[in-house]
């Protein structure tokens, strides 16, 4: 699905001077990286750009060292009129969290994304569902803006591309991804530093959480499908925060013979689920049946019910594989 063109998006951005840039709830490296790199590009043109968080929550520890991360503010704190609101890495308004109110009252809206969506989110949209990361689209947009990428833009885009391709290990990794990653490195991105910050900065609480998660693995289909979970009490016992659970799905996915991994995280009043595929299985279709969505190899959903109800629903869906 491709809507509009990069030149049209660039023209829309060049016409105005004030921007608010928002991403999705529970932002990952691609979301934050896309926001910060686009903001840096617009500022290099003398424009004003503010990046907002969909919810008033901490971002992952490994993303806090990204250039400009300290300037992120919760959307709920933004008052007054909004000139142009740009969404990145967001397919629908419900994923904007508190920023949905900013999007709805903005004079102009623009979306840059790589998720399939049922209908356009903004007035101007560029959606490339074949792109492995939104940050790669932002990188390709820079020449259309007349921007020469600097180290900040390169680092943020490289982080987004790296995280959404699983450090270039997932099925969505393309030859273009490697080519553009090379451009980002040439422009100043440091792959070793990004890897250290993003993949080698776990807390002890996260490791304690992983130990509990591993003790609860449900294996199905002769070990090809695995499901596990964390409870609200786990966080109280370990001192972990929500962001400490982020690496757990990749631990499940790493097991030999596993095709599909599912990680459930109990929250107040609901259960958040993450799905990852190691083969050609379309986990986005599974997530959609559970009320969520995402990419073919990586998707998420929310079950409004108990942990047991979520487990039952997920296992029933995965049994159909």
Beta strands, then each sheet from edge to edge (+ up, - down):
strand 1: 18-22
strand 2: 48-53
strand 3: 73-74
strand 4: 82-88
strand 5: 106-113
strand 6: 124-127
strand 7: 218-220
strand 8: 225-230
strand 9: 260-267
strand 10: 270-277
strand 11: 293-294
strand 12: 298-303
sheet 1: 3+ 2+ 1+ 4+ 5+ 6+
sheet 2: 7+ 8- 9- 10+ 12- 11+
end
